[in-house]
Amino acid sequence: MLRGPPPPPPLLVAFFFLALPLVPGRHYPYSAVLDGASRYRLSWGVRGSAVAFRLEVRTLGYVGFGFSPTGAMASADLVLGGLDRGKPYLQDYFTNADRTLKKDSQQDYHLEYAMENSTHTILAFNRQLHTCDPNDMSITESTVRVIWSYHDKDFREGSQNYHGSNRGTKSLRLLNPEKNAFIDPSLPYFDLTNQGVPIPDKDTTYWCQMFKIPSLHEKHHVIKVEPLIQKGHENVVHHILLYQCSSSLNDSVLDYGHECYHPNMPDSFLTCETVIFAWAIGGEGFTYPPHVGLSIGTALDPQYVLMEVHYDNPSYVEGMIDNSGLRLFYTPDLRRYDAGVIEAGLWVSLFHNIPPDMPDFISEGHCTQECLEEALEAEKPSGIHVFAVLLHAHLAGRAIRMRHFRNGDEQQLLAYDDDFDFNFQEFQYLKEERTILPGDNLVTECHYSTLDRQHMTWGGLSTRNEMCLSYLLYYPRINLTRCASIPDIMEQLEFIGVKEIYRPVRTWPFIIKSPKQYRNLSFMDAMNKFKWSREHGVSYNDYVLRLPVNVRCTKTDNAEWTMQGMMTFPPEVERPYKKEEVICSSASSLNCSLFVFLFIVLYISTTAPRNSVFVV
């Protein structure tokens, strides 16, 4: 066993810490405060096949950190560390389904340094992204549910130092966080915010408000968008969509808000079909790449916009007044390209349905070859370049992938989240921009779990309904706003034995004529009446994925490409999707940068003058 010099006194440990920036590779480009009181800060950075973490926690006891599939303690991958009477410790633990804490026989977390001052404990350590330890969670580009805890006393085996309320969870993308690029603080901005909107005491409300973009008289680029969520409403404001409206409107449509998708909604709202920005719960500010911006100020750009805010109020809280919205920073220094947004996936409708008690039901929305062929050949035959994607589903969503096909061959995934979190939805920046060519296929694949549901789940606006959507940010902007599909409902109903409906259709949902057991029922009631078993659900899923789809292919101002409404068959898709093979690193491997670090620490401890400690 290697033996080194005796451990330095605590102040010398502090000296080492301050010297760390001089050590190659000790840079943590990302950080997040994990608790509401700013007592627990996480910093991290990726180093090849490993990830390095730094925890700064306001405690002189133990610090807990780890990952969990649900954000709870069950089946968690944990590390516990601190300094006990000046001696650093860090141990790799895990919990089983019963939340029993056990020391991992394969120690995959490697302590780099630890220190305490009068108020805080700081730990720095690393681990491989993929350890091949069954008790560790792999770290991928999907959402990671980080769990954290701390205590005012140090951890000892068998002790009862339970962290109590000093714990929590936060969803992050460790390998693909939102970029927080610096922008000039003197840049002008404008706010689009609701003014005193009373949130109804009902489950779901979509509120629409019309705004006018400031008159700039010449072209500018929006380069950053920040959410302005009213304090205390972070879990109520579920998403915000910004739509471009018809340029023929006038100021009479302003200063008037109304519930969206309501029979009495103003007609002017119906002219707003082109999504120009999307934000969802958990997301932070979005910064456009340095060569792309959202164009404003010209005749082709939005003059009037509609902001749609989805309020989620499942507890029916009364009396809430909301002033949330968006802040847009813009500049006269033009970028090279104008950004556009394409909404892809499943058209939101009752034709999208999911049986109850299903552990993994797959729905697919198709941005079809026919739509992309027509739109791109007319607008940009050389293709468009996607640089960010927002994947969107509701409460039953468990995983979303955007699959990309060219000439029948599957390309690398455009975007994915295999651990989708309804409360954490943000744009994913692509590591490399992806070109979409005429004739490509894009498939939004959504996985759902309905184990806790006794009736059908329907596509719809409520968070208890479902969606399966992808928002693609791309350049250069073309006249394509929606590229989606709808499955054929009549063929779905044939699965449960429906033979005939009443025609002409005069009611919605339409009414079934035969067979007798479904007569005079709506198709929703008929689907709920069918006695779904797990086996029926699996067969139905396989059946639905092979049905023809109705193409949705739209332009701005409610115009349509000729492919709109045509029926086509989805492409041949390999199911299940084959994930890329994971390359593991053994627990005994120690990366080169850590070796260099230890060598420099050893050198400093043997050569630094004793009185240098007091310089700190």
Secondary structure, DSSP 8 states (H G I E B T S, - for coil): ----S----HHHHHHHHHHGGGSTT----EEEE-STTS-EEEEEEEETTEEEEEEEES-SS-EEEEE-SSSSSTT-EEEEEEEETTEEEEEEEEE-TT--EEE-SS---EEEEEEE-SS-EEEEEEEES----TTS----SS-EEEEEEE-SS---TT-----TTSEEEEEE-SSS--------TT--EEEEE--SEE--SSSEEEEEEEEE----SS-EEEEEEEEE--TT-TTTEEEEEEEE--TT--GGGSS-EEETT-TTS-GGGGG--EEEEEEETB---EE--TTEEEEESSTTS-SEEEEEEEEE-TT---S-EE--EEEEEEESS--SEE-EEEEEEE-SSTT-EE-SS-SSEEEEEEE-HHHHHHHHHHH-TT-EEEEEEEEE--TTEEEEEEEEEETTEE-S-SEEETT-BTTBB--EEEEEEEEE-TT-EEEEEEEE--TT-SS-EEBSSSTTSB--EEEEEEES--S--EEEEEE-HHHHHHHTT--EE-SS--SSS-BEEESGGGTT-BHHHHHHHS---HHHHHHHHHHHTTS-EEEEEE-GGG-B-TTTT-EE------SS----------TT---HHHHHHHHHHHHHHHHS-GGGGGG-
